[in-house]
Every structure is written in structure tokens, then in C-alpha cells.
Amino acid sequence: MGSHMQVQPHAETLFHLVPTNLVAEEALQHPDNRRFVSTSEEGRFGLEVGFHVPSTARGHVITRLGRNADIILRSSTPSNPMSAVHVAFEFHPATELVRLSVRSKRLASVEFGILHTQGNAASNRAEMGKITGDGVILYGQNYRLIIEHYTFNLVWKHFSQDLGANTESLRALAVRGYYTSLQRVQNVRSRDRPTEYDHSEALSWHITRLSTTKDAPLQDIKALRTILGKGSFGMVYEAVDRVTGNTFAVKVVSLERNADDAQAQAARACLHREIKVMQRLKHKHIIEYLGHQLLDTLKPEIFMPRRKGNLKSLAEERDLPMTHQDLIFQVAEQMLSALDYLECQGSLIHRDIKPENILYSPEGEKNYLFQLADFGLANYLTLATTFCGTGHYQAPELYPGVSGIDAPQSHKMDVWSLVATLVAVHPATDFPPKTPTSYAVILRTLVRYASESIFEPMGRENPARRASAAQMLVKLFDGRGLTTPLSRVPPIPPPENQVPAAHVVSNHGRPGSRDRVHNTRQQARRTPRVQPLITYPPELRTARRNPQRALQPRPNGVRGGGISKRQGEPRQSQRTPVYDYRMDLN
């Protein structure tokens, strides 16, 4: 190397690409590359990789390599063609990891694997073998990299002998470089700005990943797993997909907890049922199934999308960007849609709906995507006979000795559990009780809260009188989110204690007598009203009294051989109240 070349690396250098064959050595001599050649941690010259290398800032893109890129690799042959931009090192804003992205159509032309040298930090990351194509580059972990017929050692900058401290220093350097790059992008004309990382991709990246991969669906780096939660079944971890750098959740079921083989087999059967159910369900408000592994071991794993948290933790946040009544109606609409879908899938029953099993992700400033998870207890209507669920949210038909309800298990159990969930997340309630309580007390509490709300049809003890998910979608949300055809949704039956008008009897024994009706109304005026937990706003109460009169616009149709005109839009006072309900806490 000439004396004019830099020896000390640039302060923003993350790592060097140190050549290990002749064609890679020649890349150091290219005029456009010389200013990025400096001494690596190996003591040999290499090409710097960092946010300082590109002449034009590209947001999350650190450095590109190819025939016409930030670092020039000009050697190209018919058998080893080099693309204009063959690969790029990128920063993943959500996980703060560095990944190698192959831009060439020849994915197999790029390989990398751990560089085993003395003092290398590969000992606890041995599960990472050779990777073909895209992949995560771990901080502080050196690699052997092949790009077509170029071979390099990828050697990270070194800050500390302590592995953890060195990793965090490298991460901090990458984060600073990323935000500096973003600031530089703001100074570029809008039409020239690169397409930046979209954080909404974190919700749906797995769809593309699973539809394009030919390998195992997801492969995580176990050294990067972090605990999200634990329960009686085992643990849930946050994992990083080694290809995309995105995060997902791994549910690790511990069969070792079971005392004998019979219990272990029952737990394994429950796990297989959960996988089988999740594989066939495709609905926006039901958590997706991403794959599984190690099913023949004592610690099988299920892969699911990573969500921010569950409904219980969300409802307990102090800085909730909405009122709890708005939150409850978002949950109600989305979960009723999920339950109606399950009923249409051969009357599938979830059997364990509770705040902890409803996951969420932010969608905009004041909206959330809610998804139903944990189908370990799910069963079909014809098979559902075993005891199930979590005590505070269980339906009365599971306790016939207490409730007096003798009815088979049905999808109406999930409706009851959902209204119990809605009550539980409301801050004005003392549900669920914090001390051990009999089911009789739980039942009375839920019936009282439900009867004071517009969700009353969901909280009826008798499942024959209890509303279905489809009926509640029609009642409260104008049928949005229905899977059941609207024409097949019957009216909600009246409560059991409601007396039809034709059977109102006067003091003189005459049906419908005016004096009895008059006296009843006077008595109602004298009786103080119970303040409802959940109610309609005042401007919608008039329309609520007779929603059947609300007109619905109808499309053009054919009548008697002719074309009928589209019906006019209903007046504002005639429209069915939809969604704009509130909870009155005064």
C-alpha cells in the first residue's frame, strides 16, 4: 500500500472488509475505493464500511457494494456476473441490528459464515452456520464473506475486551450513524430521497418472508432471544429472524413440567391442536401462525408475530392516548369480528378469552390492531365437553350447580368471556376480584355490570337468550366485520325477564289496560335510575329507541323487468347509530 493511504480508520467505521483472495486485493487499488482503505483490527488493510462511505445519504442503508456502488467491485465474468449494486449493508431501525441485503437476483452468489479465530466471540453463537443470501450481521462477530468470486473477512471495530460492552459500543455507533444519515436525507430534495424503512412493515413482514422462502420458515438467533413473558405452559421469547432482522415471538412449551407420561401426552396433544387450529385460521383479528420446530422434544416451539403487548397491559397504561370507553369499543368491534369468523369455521370455540390473550399493535395515533391469540384450549362444538377457560371469564353454563344453567358448550361461551373481558379493562369496575372469590359472586358481579351497559345481550346467563357475535356486530357496528351473511343474522331475543306488551294486565284483569300502563309509568318516574356503566350519548338515545325505523341506502336493482333508482340517503335523524357510543362514568 502507498504511503498516501489512510492507516487510522474513519471514526464512523463499523467494520472492515479485509480481502482474502487476489481479486478482492485488487478492489483496494481501485481509485474510487482508496479513500476508504485503512488498517483493520487484524492489522491488515481493508475497506471501511460505515454511514460515512456513501456520497449521498440513504437513510438506513450503510454502504453498498457492486460495479456502480459506494464501494466498487468491478470484476465481472459470465460465470460470476457482478450487479451494479450487488449487496448492501443496512441498519434495521426497529431492532437496531445490521444486516446484509442481497440486491442481485443471484441470491446464491452471496454467502457468509462465522470466522473462527482465537478470541472470536463465536463460542456461544455456534448455531449460526453458513448463510446464503440475506442475513443479520451480529455486532462484534467476525465473518467470512463471499460476493461472487470476491472473498473477504468481515472484521468489526474493537472497543472493549468485555463482549457485552463491545457489543453495546458498536450498537451505539451504528445508531448514531443512522440518525446522522437521516438528518442528511432531510437536506436532500424530496424527489431524490430514498425510500426509507416503513415501521408498519413490522406488522406484516412475515407474510412476504413466508411466501418467498424455500428454507425453514423462520430461523432465529438464540443468543438474541429475550423473555417477553411466562406462564403455566412455559415461556414466550422475542426472537430475531436471521434473514430479515425483524422480530417475532417464540412460544416455548415446557413438557417437562408434567409429572407423568399421560400428562405430557395430553399437553402435547393440546399443543398439536393449537398448531392445527392456527394453521387453518386466516383473519385480521386472529394472530398468525408462522411455523413451529422441535415438536418431538420436551420443549417444542411455536412461532408467531411479535406484538407490542396484551390488552391487560394496554388498559393499565397511564398515558393511554384515548379514553377507556374508546378502547373498549375498539376491542369489542374487532374481537366480535374474530368470534363471528370462528363460529363460521365449523363452530370453532376459543374457550379462553381474557385480556391476556388479546394482543395489540398500534395503528396510527389513536387506533390499535387487536388480535386473538392462544388457541391451546380451542375446540369444535361437537367435541367441546371438557372443563376449560380461566375462572373469572368462564360462562355460567360451565357451572350449572351455581348458575342453574344446564346447556352444552357453544360459541356463546366466547361471547360471555368477551363481555367479562370488556368489564375487566374498565377502570371503574372492581373486576376481576383481587382475592379468591366464589363463582356465585363472580356471576352476580358480571350480570350486574353487563345489565347496566349496551353490551347487556352478551351478558345474559342463558346462552339461548345471549346474543351471538354476529348479532352484536349488527346491533352496535352496522354489521362491520361480519363473516356470517347479514341475511342470516336473526334478531337478538329479548331477555327472559322481559314481559311482552300483550301480557301486561291491569288491576281489573283486562290486558293492556291504560290505568296499569299509567301507574307503571308513574312508578318508573318515582324509582331512581341506576347510572349505566356503558351508554349511548344523549344525541343518539332517540334513534336507539327504535333502530328498526332507520333507513339503509340500497343499491340499484331490477324490479319487474325495469331498473329501479337508488334509494335516497336517510336523513341524519333516521340513521342507525354506529360505533359512536361512549361510556358514562359520572
Sequence and secondary structure as in RCSB ss.txt:
>XXXX:A:sequence
MGSHMQVQPHAETLFHLVPTNLVAEEALQHPDNRRFVSTSEEGRFGLEVGFHVPSTARGHVITRLGRNADIILRS
STPSNPMSAVHVAFEFHPATELVRLSVRSKRLASVEFGILHTQGNAASNRAEMGKITGDGVILYGQNYRLIIEHY
TFNLVWKHFSQDLGANTESLRALAVRGYYTSLQRVQNVRSRDRPTEYDHSEALSWHITRLSTTKDAPLQDIKALR
TILGKGSFGMVYEAVDRVTGNTFAVKVVSLERNADDAQAQAARACLHREIKVMQRLKHKHIIEYLGHQLLDTLKP
EIFMPRRKGNLKSLAEERDLPMTHQDLIFQVAEQMLSALDYLECQGSLIHRDIKPENILYSPEGEKNYLFQLADF
GLANYLTLATTFCGTGHYQAPELYPGVSGIDAPQSHKMDVWSLVATLVAVHPATDFPPKTPTSYAVILRTLVRYA
SESIFEPMGRENPARRASAAQMLVKLFDGRGLTTPLSRVPPIPPPENQVPAAHVVSNHGRPGSRDRVHNTRQQAR
RTPRVQPLITYPPELRTARRNPQRALQPRPNGVRGGGISKRQGEPRQSQRTPVYDYRMDLN
>XXXX:A:secstr
  TTS  S  TTEEEEEEE SHHHHHHTTSTTTGGGEEE TTSSEEEEEETTS SS  TTEEEEEETTSSEE   
  SSS   SS EEEEEETTTTEEEEEE SS GGGEEEEE   TT TTGGGTT   EESSEEE TT  EEEEETTE
EEEEEE    SSHHHHHHHHHHHHHHHHHHHHHHHHTS GGG      TTHHHHHHHHHHHH SS S  B GGG 
EEEEEETTEEEEEEEBTTT  EEEEEEE GGGSSSHHHHHHHHHHHHHHHHHHHH   TTB    EEE TTSSS 
EEEEE  SEEHHHHHT TT SS HHHHHHHHHHHHHHHHHHHHHTTSEE     GGGEEEEE SSS EEEEE   
TT EETTT  S  S GGG  GGG HHHH       THHHHHHHHHHHHHT TTS  S SS   HHHHHHHHHHHH
HTSTTGGGG SSTTTS  HHHHHHHHHTTTT  S GGG       TT   GGG B TTS BT HHHHHHHHHHHH
HS     SSB  HHHHHHHH GGG       EEETTEEE       GGGS   S  B    
